[in-house]
Amino acid sequence: MTKHTAGLVYNGNLSPSLKRSEFASLIHTNSLHTVFQPIMSHRDRDIFAYEALSRPTLNGVGIPPDTWFDLAVQYELTAQADLVAIESALSNYAQTALADKRPLFINVTPNSLLERGFLASFEQIVDKHRLHATQIVIELTESSLADPLALKNSVVYLQTQGFRVALDDLGRGGASLLAMVELQPDFIKIDRTIVQGIAHSPSRFRLITLLASYAEVNGVIGEGVETESDVEALHLTGTYLSQGYYWSYPVQASVLETQTIDDKLWPKFIHHTVMKGDVSS
């Protein structure tokens, strides 16, 4: 299956077989493209932030991101792959006028935080592009988070420097609850497998309501929303941030400053509650 995402040809069936040396060379040869997807605020009826998404390529053809990062794990090159992705994301975002207005969520493999020198290299990239810690949210992929306790010191350090931390893909892996308790993330992002279908699933609705009540206001983000009914249901759980194709496909950095969200996408009752200042319903 071939898709076109933000101008990039993406071959969903491509699974390149690369030697370690070939992959190591590839991650340093401008083979990574970055697109951006908005995270929407139901309260403000506006774009709250953006997430940077990596789109690796091989000979001009898109490689599935999961394949790319699986190879990085296989060859123990996750830190290098993450730094290349971070460099691409921050260099593109820093060139827009949005960096001072909306935070940027960037994905980091948990194991990279444990690699010697990773945090120093990461902060150098941030400084290089004249960004501030408060402008960046670090997403830790929950599905690959084997031992949250091992990351605690790194997470505390990042937060004391002003960075915010998000626990990504909550509900997909096995360390969810422990990671929430021990790492105290600023945001939790509920995986699409839990979010999609919430409008017609009382069990999903109850679970997300519990998560929203645990987190602070605006600390929960519903991922993968594709229908108006799911946006409405999320809002009713107390989840006031959401992200997904319903709002926007990922886009190039060059169009971020002019991107607007069609006002017709907002469910009517959200218009009503926001205008009245009551988002508890």
C-alpha positions in Angstrom: 0.0 0.0 0.0 1.4 3.4 -1.0 0.4 6.6 0.7 1.2 10.2 0.1 1.8 12.1 3.4 2.8 15.8 3.2 4.4 15.3 -0.2 6.3 12.1 0.7 5.7 8.8 -1.1 5.3 6.2 1.6 5.4 2.6 0.9 3.8 0.7 3.7 5.1 -2.7 2.4 8.7 -1.6 2.3 10.8 -3.5 4.9 14.5 -2.8 4.0 17.1 -5.3 5.0 20.2 -3.2 5.9 23.4 -4.2 7.5 24.4 -2.3 10.6 27.0 -0.3 8.8 24.6 0.7 6.1 22.0 1.8 8.6 24.5 3.8 10.6 25.5 5.6 7.4 21.9 6.1 6.4 20.9 7.9 9.5 23.6 10.5 9.0 22.9 11.2 5.3 19.8 13.5 5.4 17.5 10.5 5.0 15.0 11.8 7.6 12.1 14.1 6.8 9.9 15.7 9.5 6.2 16.5 9.3 4.1 18.1 12.0 0.6 17.3 13.3 -1.4 19.6 15.5 -2.7 18.8 19.0 -6.0 20.6 19.5 -7.3 22.3 22.6 -11.0 21.9 23.1 -11.0 24.7 25.6 -9.4 27.2 23.4 -10.8 25.9 20.1 -7.4 26.3 18.7 -4.1 24.5 18.1 -2.4 23.9 21.4 0.9 22.4 20.2 2.5 20.3 17.4 4.0 16.9 17.4 7.1 16.3 15.2 6.8 13.0 13.3 9.7 11.4 11.5 9.4 10.2 7.9 12.6 8.3 7.0 13.4 7.5 3.4 15.6 5.1 1.4 16.4 6.1 -2.2 13.6 8.5 -2.2 11.0 6.0 -1.0 9.4 6.3 2.4 10.2 3.7 5.0 7.6 3.0 7.7 8.8 4.8 10.8 8.3 1.7 12.9 10.6 -0.2 10.6 13.2 2.5 10.9 13.2 2.6 14.6 13.0 -1.2 14.9 16.3 -1.3 13.0 17.7 1.3 15.3 16.8 -0.9 18.3 18.1 -4.0 16.6 21.5 -2.4 15.9 21.7 -0.5 19.2 21.6 2.8 17.5 18.5 4.3 19.0 20.3 7.3 20.5 21.9 8.2 17.2 18.6 7.8 15.3 16.8 9.9 18.0 19.3 12.7 17.8 19.1 12.8 14.0 15.3 13.0 14.3 15.5 15.7 17.0 17.9 17.7 14.8 15.5 17.5 11.9 12.5 18.4 14.0 14.0 21.4 15.8 15.8 22.8 12.8 12.5 22.9 10.9 10.4 24.2 13.7 12.8 26.9 14.8 12.5 28.4 11.3 8.8 29.1 11.9 7.2 31.9 13.9 5.4 29.3 16.0 8.3 28.3 18.2 7.5 31.0 20.7 3.8 30.4 20.6 3.1 26.7 20.7 5.2 23.9 22.2 6.7 21.1 20.1 6.3 17.4 21.1 9.3 15.3 20.0 9.6 11.5 20.3 12.5 10.0 22.2 13.1 6.3 22.7 13.3 5.7 26.5 16.6 3.8 26.2 18.2 6.8 24.6 17.9 8.7 27.9 20.2 6.1 29.5 22.9 6.4 26.8 26.0 8.2 27.9 26.1 11.7 26.4 22.6 11.6 25.0 21.2 14.4 27.3 24.2 16.6 26.7 23.9 16.2 22.9 20.2 16.8 23.1 20.6 20.1 25.0 23.3 21.2 22.5 20.8 20.8 19.7 18.2 22.8 21.6 20.8 25.6 22.2 22.0 25.4 18.6 18.5 26.4 17.3 18.0 29.0 20.1 15.0 27.3 21.5 14.1 27.1 25.2 13.3 24.1 27.3 9.8 25.4 28.0 9.1 25.2 24.3 9.7 21.4 24.1 7.8 18.4 25.3 9.7 15.1 25.3 7.5 12.1 24.4 8.6 8.8 25.8 7.2 5.9 23.9 5.4 3.8 26.5 5.3 0.7 24.4 9.1 0.4 24.6 9.3 1.5 28.2 10.5 -1.6 29.9 11.7 -0.2 33.3 10.3 3.2 34.2 12.3 3.3 37.4 15.6 3.3 35.5 14.4 6.5 33.7 13.4 8.4 36.8 16.6 10.4 37.3 16.7 11.4 33.7 13.1 12.5 33.7 13.6 14.5 36.9 16.7 16.2 35.4 14.8 17.2 32.2 11.9 18.6 34.2 14.2 20.6 36.4 15.8 22.1 33.3 12.3 23.3 32.2 11.5 20.6 29.7 8.1 18.9 29.9 7.7 15.1 29.6 4.8 13.2 28.0 4.1 9.5 28.3 3.2 8.3 24.9 1.0 5.4 23.7 -0.5 4.9 27.2 -2.5 1.7 27.1 -0.4 -0.2 24.5 2.4 -1.6 26.6 2.7 -3.2 30.0 4.4 -0.5 32.1 1.6 2.1 31.9 0.5 2.5 35.5 3.9 2.2 37.0 5.3 4.8 34.6 2.5 7.2 35.4 3.1 6.9 39.1 6.9 6.9 39.1 7.8 9.3 36.3 5.0 11.9 37.0 4.8 13.0 33.4 3.4 16.5 32.5 1.2 14.9 29.8 -0.2 11.4 29.2 -1.2 10.5 25.6 -3.8 7.8 25.4 -3.1 5.4 22.6 -5.5 5.3 19.6 -6.4 1.7 20.4 -8.2 2.9 23.5 -9.5 6.2 22.1 -11.0 5.0 18.8 -14.6 3.9 19.4 -15.0 5.6 22.7 -18.3 7.1 21.6 -19.8 3.6 21.4 -17.8 1.9 24.2 -18.8 2.5 27.9 -15.7 0.7 29.1 -13.4 2.9 27.0 -15.3 6.0 28.3 -15.0 4.9 32.0 -11.3 4.1 31.6 -10.4 7.5 30.0 -12.5 9.3 32.5 -10.4 7.7 35.3 -7.2 8.7 33.5 -8.4 12.3 33.0 -9.4 12.5 36.7 -5.9 11.3 37.7 -4.0 13.8 35.6 -4.1 17.5 36.0 -6.3 19.7 33.8 -5.0 19.7 30.2 -2.6 16.9 31.0 -4.4 14.2 29.0 -4.3 13.9 25.2 -6.5 11.5 23.2 -4.6 10.2 20.2 -5.9 8.9 16.9 -9.3 10.7 16.8 -11.0 10.3 13.5 -14.7 11.0 14.1 -16.7 13.9 15.6 -18.4 11.5 18.0 -15.1 10.4 19.5 -14.1 14.0 20.0 -17.4 14.7 21.7 -17.0 11.6 24.0 -13.4 12.5 24.8 -14.5 16.0 25.9 -17.1 14.6 28.1 -14.5 12.5 30.0 -12.6 15.6 30.9 -10.0 15.1 28.2 -9.6 18.6 26.6 -6.7 17.9 24.2 -6.9 15.6 21.2 -4.9 14.7 18.1 -5.7 12.8 14.9 -6.7 12.7 11.3 -10.1 14.2 12.2 -8.3 17.5 12.7 -5.4 17.3 10.3 -3.0 15.0 8.6 0.7 15.7 9.3 1.9 18.7 7.2 5.2 20.3 6.1 6.8 22.9 8.3 6.4 25.4 5.5 2.6 25.5 5.9 2.5 25.6 9.8 2.2 29.4 10.1 -0.8 29.6 7.8 -2.5 26.4 9.0 -6.0 26.8 10.2 -8.6 24.3 11.4 -12.0 24.4 9.8 -14.4 25.8 12.4 -17.0 23.4 11.2 -15.1 20.5 12.7 -15.9 21.6 16.2 -18.8 19.7 17.7 -21.6 22.1 18.4 -21.8 21.4 22.2 -18.1 22.3 22.5 -18.8 25.6 21.0 -21.6 26.1 23.6 -19.6 25.0 26.6 -16.5 27.0 25.7 -18.5 30.2 25.1 -20.2 29.7 28.5 -16.9 29.0 30.2 -18.1 25.6 31.3 -16.1 22.6 30.0 -17.0 20.2 32.8 -20.0 18.7 31.0 
